[in-house]
Amino acid sequence: MKIVDEFPNKIRHIEHCWIAMPDGTRLAARIWLPETAETNPVPAILEYIPYRKRDGARLRDETMHPYFAGHGYAAVRVDLRGSGDSEGILCDEYLPQELDDGVAIINWLAEQPWCDGSVGMIGISWGGFNGLQIAALQPPQLKAVVSVCSTDDRYADDVHYMGGCLLGDNLSWASTMFAFNSLPPDPEIVGDRWREMWLQRLRGSGLWQETWLQHPHRDEYWEHGSICEDFSRVTTPVMAVSGWADGYSNAVFRLLENLPGPRMGLIGPWSHKYPHLGVPGPAIGFLQECLRWWDRWLKDKETGIMDEPMLRAWMLESMPPSTSYHQRYGHWVGEPAWPSPNIKLQIYKLAEHRLVEEEAVVEAKELSLQSPLSTGLFAGKWCSYSATPDLPHDQREEDGGALIFTTEPLTQDLEMLGAAVLELELSADRPVAMIAVRLSDMQPDNKVTRVTYGILNLTHRESDANPSPLEADKVYSVRIQLNGVAQIFPLGHRIRISLSSSYFPLAWPSPQSTQLKIHTGNSRLMLPVRTTKTEPIHFPEAEASASSQRQQLTPEHHNWRVIRELDKDISTLEVINDDGAYHLEDINLTVQRKTEEWYSYQSDDFNSIRGETLWTRGFKRGDWEVTTITRTVLQCDESYFYLDAELDAYEGDTRIYSNNWNRRIRRNMV
């Protein structure tokens, strides 16, 4: 990545600024401006997230926002109400108050003497979500959005539930925000009020995991903030961006298909990161692409951005399985529209352990499937951050507990772009059951790389809002859509489908071990195959502005370990994400951040499933030292989830706050 330190405009930096909301609550902002903006107003670009502008996302913010300011924009980073240095309490994601605050911020920006009245929004993850959601509210000053790693559907395609299955990342993400919400503002920003504001957060933010478990089906809770409920509300131009290693790539396809206004899609090989920082690589000149987008829609300049293909995607080449990649080999392809006229369905029938061409005549079989709980220990993370080895391992480790169907060696390359669909006829011996489907690339040396996957809670076979239990041994036709991907299956490789009845800890298992019967006669796999070659696409080298210095004080440690205690027959996936202690030199602040997670089970006991997370966060500057420790444990039996959580906050060595939660939440077809 090229670090740029000279720009067309000199930059004025405002470390902190208050923005008053209509109810008097003040939100904290950090701003970068062209030096001449007061006399020559410019459009503003807003990023609006809870990840602490002062210390949490500080270095990442500095790679992007000064770059925009140097190219003629006012770049503004705002902490959500109740986060970072902002006043108030943060009680959940995307509440109406958050979105109303966002509209008020946009109004404030448009009225500033250094702003010409036009505003754009950019954000990754949370900021990508609320950019779309605020666009649906149609504030007139909002002229364009860049939404990275986000979703239009909070229930079906977010960190909480997938195919009606409870995701393991639901616990992990709830624990992340539990820890963030425990942190105080910086006394250098808010003064002596810091302790009062801290205690207000500790007492008021609540246990979000409880709320999310209480809404296992699609209802009004999830419909709020899901712009898929009415795409017509989003007329603002949208650039939708994601990566194949991220959890949110599917939304790009839906946004391109359904948004009524100008839109573009960009999907690279990356995990949950901005593309100029993209890992796995190659990273691209994403900030330059953003400037082309902003210049077109905020300054009305013809930049050629809308002459690009509607979808630009990185076509992944085949690679051996690995839990982390520095780079994914491949090339960029473009499609003029989505759905694309260049995509045709290739259909395979399911035979006995084989995938065969649609024209083949095969004998219908009934095949039994009942997976052990170990199937899924090597699945990796639902949403990769590439901070740890969190991608799926060689799938041969998983296929022993699965029912597999494999093609003969391919006689030519097959280039897939989009979402594969598996139509299955099956029956189950329990009223609540799930199925996981993995699509993999099997190399000539028999190594198996997972390409994509999908999961379905079979009680949701007809509806996420009104699921219904299965009747024992009744044959159902179900449709499982896998995550979209762009992938080349080379000549001589095989395509494999693997089916399992559990996939823990990526997804929480069914209440009981379930036997499925797969009826192959009318079951088929549909692959979206790209049939037309297009002109090559190129991006400039990744650029970024320089960030301030971080001095590492204690070592970082990131790892995933699968631990099998054979004497007790206990299996545990341990996740360590330890940033150590480091010093932010320009604000003289020492930061500590450590996360530990454990997902375990015993034998084949579905009531032994357990997830535990432990976060330690701390800040130190001179005599000021604070630490918070948050711990969450999720367990279950056939009828209930059991949620236990602890929060302890320390000032120096003195514990100044402690709270415990013990909740029992009924399982409702999950």
C-alpha positions in Angstrom: 0.0 0.0 0.0 1.2 3.5 -0.9 1.2 6.0 1.9 0.3 9.5 0.5 1.5 12.5 2.5 0.9 15.2 -0.1 -2.5 16.1 -1.3 -4.1 18.8 -3.6 -5.5 20.5 -0.5 -3.8 21.2 2.8 -5.7 19.7 5.7 -7.0 21.2 9.0 -7.6 18.6 11.7 -10.1 19.0 14.5 -9.5 16.3 17.1 -12.9 16.9 18.8 -16.1 18.7 18.1 -19.5 18.5 19.8 -22.7 18.1 17.6 -25.9 18.8 19.6 -28.9 16.6 18.9 -32.5 18.0 19.1 -32.9 16.6 22.7 -29.7 18.3 23.8 -27.5 15.2 23.9 -24.1 15.9 22.4 -22.3 13.6 20.0 -18.6 13.6 19.7 -17.0 14.1 16.3 -13.5 14.2 14.8 -13.1 16.2 11.6 -10.6 16.7 8.8 -11.2 19.7 6.4 -9.4 21.3 3.5 -7.8 24.4 5.0 -9.8 26.7 2.6 -13.2 25.1 3.3 -14.4 28.0 5.4 -14.1 30.3 2.3 -14.7 27.6 -0.3 -17.3 25.2 1.1 -17.0 21.5 0.2 -19.3 18.4 0.5 -19.1 16.4 3.7 -18.5 12.7 4.1 -19.8 11.1 7.3 -18.8 7.9 9.0 -21.1 7.2 12.0 -20.2 4.2 14.2 -19.8 3.1 17.8 -16.2 1.9 17.7 -14.6 4.9 19.5 -13.1 7.6 17.2 -10.6 8.6 20.0 -8.8 5.2 20.5 -10.7 2.2 19.0 -10.8 2.9 15.3 -8.3 5.8 15.5 -5.5 4.4 13.3 -7.9 2.9 10.7 -9.8 6.2 10.5 -6.6 8.1 9.8 -5.8 6.0 6.7 -9.1 7.2 5.0 -10.6 10.5 6.3 -7.5 12.7 5.8 -7.2 11.3 2.3 -10.8 12.5 1.5 -10.1 15.9 3.1 -6.9 16.2 1.1 -9.0 15.7 -2.1 -11.5 18.4 -1.3 -14.0 17.0 1.2 -14.9 17.5 4.8 -14.4 14.1 6.4 -16.3 13.6 9.7 -16.2 10.7 12.1 -19.0 10.6 14.7 -19.4 8.3 17.7 -22.9 7.0 18.2 -24.9 8.2 21.2 -23.6 6.3 24.2 -20.3 5.2 22.6 -16.8 6.6 22.6 -16.9 10.2 23.8 -20.6 10.8 22.9 -23.2 11.4 25.6 -26.1 9.1 26.4 -26.5 5.3 26.4 -26.3 2.8 23.6 -28.9 0.1 24.2 -29.0 -1.9 20.9 -28.2 -1.8 17.2 -29.9 0.6 14.7 -32.6 1.9 17.1 -34.9 4.7 15.8 -32.9 7.1 18.0 -29.7 6.2 16.2 -31.2 6.8 12.8 -32.9 10.1 13.9 -29.5 11.2 15.3 -28.0 10.4 11.9 -30.4 12.6 10.1 -29.8 15.4 12.6 -26.0 15.0 12.1 -26.5 15.3 8.3 -28.6 18.5 8.9 -25.9 19.9 11.1 -23.2 19.1 8.5 -25.1 20.8 5.7 -25.5 24.0 7.8 -21.8 24.3 8.6 -19.9 27.2 6.9 -17.3 24.8 5.5 -20.0 22.5 3.9 -21.7 23.3 0.6 -24.9 21.5 1.7 -24.2 18.1 0.1 -23.4 15.0 2.3 -22.2 11.5 1.6 -22.1 8.5 4.0 -19.5 5.8 4.1 -19.1 2.9 6.6 -18.1 -0.7 7.0 -20.3 -3.1 8.9 -22.3 -1.0 11.4 -21.6 2.2 9.4 -22.6 0.4 6.2 -25.9 -0.7 7.8 -26.9 2.7 9.0 -25.8 4.4 5.8 -28.5 2.3 4.0 -31.0 2.8 6.8 -30.6 6.6 6.9 -30.8 6.7 3.1 -34.2 5.0 3.4 -35.3 8.0 5.6 -34.5 10.2 2.6 -32.8 13.3 4.2 -32.5 15.7 1.2 -28.9 16.6 1.9 -27.7 12.9 1.6 -26.5 12.6 -2.0 -24.6 9.3 -2.1 -23.7 6.3 0.1 -20.7 3.8 0.1 -21.9 0.8 2.1 -19.2 -1.8 2.9 -19.8 -5.2 4.4 -23.4 -4.5 5.3 -26.9 -6.0 4.7 -30.4 -5.0 3.6 -31.9 -7.8 5.7 -31.2 -7.8 9.5 -32.8 -11.2 10.1 -31.9 -13.5 7.2 -28.4 -12.1 6.4 -26.7 -10.7 9.5 -24.5 -11.9 12.4 -27.5 -13.2 14.4 -29.4 -15.8 12.3 -28.8 -17.6 9.0 -31.4 -19.7 7.4 -33.3 -19.6 10.7 -30.3 -21.1 12.6 -28.8 -19.3 15.5 -25.2 -18.3 14.6 -22.3 -18.8 16.9 -21.2 -15.3 15.9 -24.4 -14.0 17.6 -22.7 -14.8 20.9 -19.3 -13.5 19.8 -20.8 -10.2 18.5 -23.0 -9.6 21.5 -19.9 -10.1 23.7 -18.0 -7.6 21.5 -20.6 -4.9 22.1 -21.0 -5.9 25.8 -17.3 -5.0 26.1 -17.4 -1.8 24.1 -20.4 -0.5 26.0 -18.5 -1.0 29.3 -15.8 1.5 28.4 -15.7 5.1 29.6 -15.2 8.3 27.5 -11.8 9.9 27.6 -11.4 12.5 30.4 -9.3 14.7 28.1 -12.4 15.1 25.9 -15.3 15.2 28.4 -13.5 16.4 31.5 -14.6 15.5 35.1 -17.9 14.1 33.8 -16.2 11.0 32.6 -16.9 8.9 35.7 -20.6 9.9 35.7 -20.9 9.1 32.0 -19.1 5.8 32.6 -21.4 4.7 35.4 -24.4 5.7 33.3 -23.3 3.3 30.5 -22.4 0.5 32.9 -25.9 0.6 34.5 -27.9 1.2 31.3 -26.5 -0.5 28.2 -28.0 -3.9 29.1 -27.4 -7.4 27.8 -28.1 -7.4 24.1 -27.7 -11.1 23.7 -30.9 -11.6 25.7 -32.9 -9.4 23.3 -31.5 -11.2 20.2 -32.4 -14.7 21.7 -35.9 -13.5 22.4 -36.5 -12.9 18.7 -35.6 -16.2 16.9 -38.0 -15.6 14.0 -38.5 -12.8 11.5 -40.7 -10.2 13.2 -41.0 -6.4 13.6 -37.8 -6.3 15.6 -35.7 -7.4 12.7 -37.9 -5.7 10.0 -36.9 -2.4 11.5 -33.8 -1.3 9.7 -34.1 -3.9 7.0 -34.3 -1.9 3.8 -35.4 -5.0 1.9 -38.9 -4.4 3.4 -39.2 -1.5 0.9 -36.3 -1.0 -1.5 -38.1 1.8 -3.2 -37.3 4.1 -0.2 -33.6 4.1 -1.1 -33.2 6.3 -4.2 -29.8 7.7 -3.1 -26.9 6.4 -5.3 -25.3 3.4 -3.5 -22.0 1.7 -4.0 -22.2 -1.7 -2.3 -18.9 -3.3 -1.4 -17.9 -6.6 0.3 -15.4 -9.5 0.1 -15.8 -13.2 -0.4 -14.2 -14.0 3.0 -16.7 -11.6 4.6 -20.1 -12.6 6.0 -22.0 -9.9 4.0 -21.3 -10.5 0.3 -24.9 -11.7 -0.5 -26.3 -8.2 0.1 -24.4 -6.8 -2.8 -26.3 -9.0 -5.2 -29.7 -8.1 -3.7 -28.9 -4.4 -3.7 -27.9 -4.4 -7.3 -31.1 -6.4 -8.2 -33.6 -4.3 -6.2 -32.5 -0.8 -5.6 -34.3 1.7 -7.9 -31.6 4.3 -8.0 -28.0 4.4 -9.4 -25.9 1.6 -7.9 -22.7 -0.3 -8.3 -21.3 -3.5 -6.7 -17.7 -4.3 -5.8 -16.7 -7.7 -4.3 -13.1 -8.6 -3.8 -11.3 -11.5 -2.0 -11.2 -9.6 1.3 -12.4 -10.4 4.8 -14.3 -7.8 7.0 -12.1 -4.9 6.0 -12.1 -1.8 3.8 -10.6 -2.8 0.4 -7.6 -0.4 0.6 -6.6 -2.5 3.7 -8.0 -5.7 2.2 -6.8 -9.1 3.4 -6.7 -11.6 1.8 -5.2 -9.5 -1.0 -4.9 -8.1 -3.4 -6.0 -4.8 -1.8 -7.0 -2.1 -4.3 -7.1 1.6 -4.7 -10.5 1.8 -3.0 -10.1 5.4 -1.8 -9.6 6.5 -5.4 -12.8 4.6 -6.4 -14.6 6.4 -3.6 -13.4 9.7 -4.9 -14.7 8.9 -8.3 -18.0 8.1 -6.7 -18.1 11.2 -4.5 -17.0 13.5 -7.3 -19.8 12.2 -9.5 -22.6 12.4 -7.0 -21.5 15.2 -4.6 -19.7 17.5 -7.1 -21.6 16.6 -10.3 -18.3 15.8 -12.1 -18.2 13.2 -14.9 -15.6 10.7 -13.6 -16.5 7.7 -15.7 -17.5 5.7 -12.6 -21.0 5.0 -14.0 -19.5 3.7 -17.2 -18.0 0.7 -15.2 -19.8 -2.6 -15.1 -22.6 -2.6 -12.5 -20.8 -5.5 -10.7 -17.0 -5.8 -10.5 -16.0 -9.1 -8.8 -12.7 -10.9 -8.1 -12.9 -14.3 -9.7 -11.1 -16.7 -7.3 -8.7 -19.2 -8.7 -8.4 -22.7 -7.1 -6.1 -22.8 -4.1 -5.3 -25.5 -1.5 -7.3 -25.2 1.7 -5.9 -22.9 4.4 -7.1 -21.2 7.5 -5.5 -17.9 6.3 -4.4 -16.5 3.0 -2.1 -13.5 2.5 -3.4 -13.4 -1.1 -6.1 -15.1 -3.2 -5.1 -15.5 -6.8 -7.5 -14.6 -9.5 -8.7 -11.8 -11.7 -11.4 -9.1 -11.9 -14.5 -9.7 -14.0 -17.4 -7.3 -14.7 -21.1 -7.8 -15.3 -23.3 -5.1 -17.0 -26.3 -5.8 -14.7 -27.5 -8.1 -12.0 -29.0 -10.6 -12.6 -26.5 -10.9 -15.5 -27.3 -12.2 -19.0 -23.9 -13.9 -18.9 -24.9 -16.3 -16.2 -26.5 -19.7 -17.0 -27.6 -22.5 -14.6 -25.7 -25.7 -14.8 -27.6 -28.5 -13.1 -26.3 -31.7 -11.4 -28.5 -34.5 -10.1 -27.8 -36.2 -6.8 -27.0 -39.9 -7.3 -25.6 -42.3 -4.7 -22.6 -40.2 -3.4 -22.2 -38.7 -6.9 -23.1 -35.5 -8.7 -24.0 -36.3 -12.3 -25.0 -34.3 -15.3 -28.7 -33.4 -15.6 -29.2 -35.7 -18.6 -27.9 -38.8 -16.8 -30.3 -41.5 -15.8 -29.9 -42.5 -12.2 -31.6 -44.7 -9.7 -33.4 -42.9 -6.9 -31.9 -43.6 -3.4 -32.8 -42.9 0.2 -29.6 -42.1 2.1 -29.4 -41.7 5.9 -27.6 -38.8 7.5 -26.9 -38.1 11.3 -23.8 -36.0 11.9 -21.7 -36.0 15.0 -21.3 -32.7 16.8 -17.6 -32.6 15.7 -18.8 -31.7 12.2 -18.1 -27.9 12.1 -15.1 -27.6 14.4 -13.0 -26.7 11.3 -15.6 -24.5 9.6 -14.0 -21.2 10.5 -15.8 -18.0 11.4 -19.1 -16.8 9.8 -17.5 -13.4 9.2 -13.7 -13.6 8.8 -11.6 -10.7 10.1 -8.3 -12.2 9.1 -7.1 -11.3 12.5 -6.7 -15.0 13.4 -6.6 -18.2 11.3 -10.4 -18.1 11.0 -11.0 -19.5 7.5 -12.2 -23.1 6.9 -9.6 -26.0 7.2 -9.3 -28.9 4.7 -12.8 -30.2 4.4 -11.7 -33.8 4.6 -11.7 -33.1 8.4 -15.4 -32.4 8.2 -16.6 -34.9 5.5 -16.4 -37.9 7.8 -19.5 -36.7 9.5 -21.3 -35.7 6.3 -23.0 -37.2 3.3 -21.0 -36.4 0.2 -21.7 -36.1 -3.5 -18.8 -35.6 -5.9 -18.6 -35.1 -9.7 -16.2 -36.9 -12.0 -13.1 -34.9 -12.8 -14.1 -31.8 -14.8 -13.3 -32.0 -18.6 -12.9 -28.1 -18.8 -12.7 -25.2 -16.4 -16.0 -24.1 -14.8 -16.4 -20.4 -13.8 -19.1 -19.8 -11.2 -20.5 -16.4 -10.3 -23.5 -16.0 -8.0 -25.4 -18.2 -5.5 -25.6 -21.9 -5.9 -28.9 -23.5 -4.9 -29.5 -27.0 -3.7 -33.0 -28.4 -4.0 -33.5 -31.4 -1.7 -36.2 -33.9 -0.9 -35.7 -35.1 2.7 -37.4 -36.3 5.9 -36.5 -36.0 9.5 -37.2 -38.0 12.7 -37.5 -34.9 14.9 -39.7 -31.8 14.8 -36.7 -29.4 14.8 -33.8 -30.1 12.6 -31.2 -28.3 10.5 -29.1 -29.0 7.4 -25.7 -27.6 6.4 -24.6 -27.7 2.8 -21.0 -27.1 1.8 -19.8 -26.7 -1.8 -16.1 -27.5 -2.2 -13.3 -27.7 -4.8 -11.7 -31.2 -4.7 -8.1 -31.1 -6.1 -6.4 -34.0 -7.9 -4.4 -34.8 -4.7 -7.8 -35.1 -2.9 -7.4 -31.9 -0.8 -10.8 -30.2 -0.4 -11.3 -26.4 -0.2 -14.7 -25.1 0.9 -15.9 -22.6 -1.7 -19.2 -21.6 -0.1 -21.9 -23.0 2.1 -25.5 -22.5 3.3 -27.5 -23.6 6.3 -31.3 -24.0 6.9 -33.3 -24.6 10.0 -35.8 -27.0 8.4 -38.7 -25.5 10.4 -38.1 -22.4 8.3 -38.5 -24.3 5.0 -41.6 -22.1 4.1 -41.3 -19.0 6.3 -38.9 -17.2 8.6 -41.8 -15.4 10.2 -44.0 -18.4 10.8 -41.9 -21.6 11.0 -43.6 -24.9 11.6 -42.3 -28.2 13.1 -41.5 -31.2 10.9 -43.7 -34.2 10.9 -41.7 -37.4 11.5 -40.7 -39.2 8.3 -42.8 -36.9 6.1 -40.9 -36.1 2.9 -40.4 -32.3 2.3 -39.0 -30.4 -0.7 -36.6 -27.7 0.6 -34.4 -25.1 -1.1 -31.0 -24.1 0.4 -29.4 -21.1 -1.2 -25.6 -21.0 -0.6 -23.6 -17.8 -0.2 -22.7 -16.2 -3.5 -19.2 -16.5 -4.7 -17.0 -16.2 -7.8 -14.8 -19.3 -8.3 -13.0 -21.2 -11.0 -13.1 -25.0 -10.7 -10.2 -26.1 -13.0 -10.0 -28.9 -15.5 -9.3 -32.2 -13.6 -10.8 -31.0 -10.3 -14.0 -32.3 -8.9 -17.0 -30.4 -7.4 -18.3 -31.8 -4.1 -21.4 -31.2 -2.1 -21.3 -32.2 1.6 -24.5 -32.4 3.7 -24.5 -32.5 7.5 -27.2 -32.3 10.2 -25.1 -30.1 12.5 -22.4 -27.5 12.0 -21.3 -26.3 15.4 -20.0 -23.8 16.4 -20.7 -21.8 13.3 -24.4 -22.5 13.9 -26.1 -23.6 17.2 -27.3 -27.3 16.8 -30.9 -28.5 16.9 -32.3 -29.4 20.3 -31.7 -33.2 19.7 -29.5 -35.3 17.4 -31.5 -35.8 14.3 -31.5 -38.4 11.5 -32.3 -37.1 8.1 -33.2 -39.2 5.1 -32.1 -37.7 1.8 -34.2 -38.7 -1.2 -32.0 -38.3 -4.3 -34.6 -38.8 -7.0 -35.7 -35.2 -7.4 -32.8 -33.5 -5.6 -30.5 -31.3 -7.6 -27.7 -28.8 -7.5 -27.9 -25.6 -9.6 -24.7 -23.7 -10.2 -24.6 -20.2 -11.7 -22.0 -20.6 -14.5 -20.4 -17.6 -16.2 -20.5 -18.2 -20.0 -19.1 -15.0 -21.5 -15.7 -13.5 -21.2 -15.5 -9.7 -20.7 -12.9 -7.0 -20.9 -10.3 -7.2 -18.2 -10.7 -4.8 -15.2 -7.9 -3.1 -13.4 -7.8 -1.0 -10.2 -5.0 1.4 -9.2 -2.6 0.6 -6.4 -4.0 0.9 -2.8 -3.4 4.3 -1.3 -4.0 5.7 2.1 -3.1 8.6 4.3 -0.5 8.1 7.1 -1.8 7.1 10.5 -0.3 8.2 13.8 2.1 5.9 15.7 1.3 2.8 17.8 4.0 1.4 20.1 3.4 -2.2 20.9 4.2 -2.8 24.6 3.3 -6.5 25.1 3.1 -9.1 22.4 0.0 -9.8 20.3 -1.3 -13.3 20.1 -4.0 -14.6 17.7 -4.9 -18.3 17.3 -7.6 -20.9 16.9 -7.1 -24.3 18.6 -9.3 -27.4 18.4 -8.8 -29.4 21.7 -9.9 -33.0 22.1 -9.9 -34.3 25.6 -10.3 -38.0 24.9 -10.5 -39.1 28.5 -13.6 -37.0 29.1 -14.7 -37.0 25.4 -14.9 -33.2 25.5 -14.1 -31.1 22.3 -13.4 -27.4 22.5 -12.7 -24.7 19.9 -10.6 -22.0 21.6 -10.3 -18.6 19.9 -7.7 -16.2 21.2 -7.6 -12.6 19.8 -5.2 -10.7 22.0 -3.9 -7.3 20.8 -1.7 -7.0 23.8 -1.0 -3.6 25.3 0.0 -0.7 23.0 0.6 3.0 23.3 -1.1 5.6 21.1 1.6 8.2 21.1 -0.2 11.3 19.9 -2.8 11.1 22.6 -0.5 9.5 25.2 -2.9 6.6 25.9 -2.1 3.0 26.6 -4.7 0.5 25.4 -5.2 -3.1 26.4 -7.6 -5.4 24.5 -7.9 -9.2 24.8 -10.7 -11.6 23.7 -11.0 -15.3 24.6 -13.8 -17.6 23.3 -14.5 -21.3 24.0 -17.1 -23.4 22.2 -17.4 -26.9 23.5 -19.5 -30.1 23.8 -19.2 -33.5 25.3 -19.6 -36.7 23.4 -22.8 -36.6 21.3 -24.8 -34.8 24.0 -26.7 -31.9 22.4 -27.5 -30.6 25.9 -23.8 -30.1 26.6 -23.3 -27.4 24.0 -21.6 -24.4 25.6 -20.2 -21.1 24.4 -18.2 -18.8 26.6 -16.5 -15.4 25.9 -14.2 -13.3 28.1 -13.1 -9.8 27.2 -10.6 -7.6 29.0 -10.3 -3.9 28.1 -8.2 -1.2 29.7 -6.9 2.3 29.3 -4.1 4.1 31.1 -2.7 7.6 31.0 -0.7 8.9 33.9 -2.6 8.3 37.2 -5.8 7.5 35.2 -6.3 3.8 34.8 -9.5 1.8 34.1 -10.2 -1.8 33.3 -13.4 -3.7 32.4 -13.9 -7.5 32.3 -17.0 -8.9 30.6 -17.9 -12.6 30.6 -20.8 -14.3 28.8 -21.8 -18.0 28.9 -24.5 -19.5 26.7 -25.8 -23.1 27.4 -29.0 -25.0 26.6 -31.2 -28.0 27.0 -34.0 -29.1 24.7 -36.4 -26.4 25.9 -34.3 -23.4 27.0 -31.2 -21.3 26.5 -29.4 -20.4 29.7 -27.6 -17.0 29.5 -25.2 -15.9 32.2 -23.1 -12.8 32.1 -20.8 -10.8 34.4 -19.5 -7.2 34.2 -16.8 -5.8 36.4 -15.3 -2.3 36.1 -12.2 -1.1 37.9 -10.7 2.3 38.5 -7.1 1.4 39.4 -7.3 -1.6 41.6 -10.7 -0.7 43.0 -13.8 -2.3 41.6 -16.3 0.5 41.2 -19.1 -1.5 39.5 -20.3 -5.1 39.2 -23.4 -6.7 37.8 -24.5 -10.3 37.0 -27.3 -11.5 34.7 -28.9 -15.0 34.8 -31.5 -15.5 32.1 -33.6 -18.5 30.9 -35.0 -18.0 27.4 -37.4 -20.6 25.8 -36.2 -22.2 22.6 -38.8 -21.7 19.9 -38.0 -24.0 17.0 -34.3 -23.1 17.0 
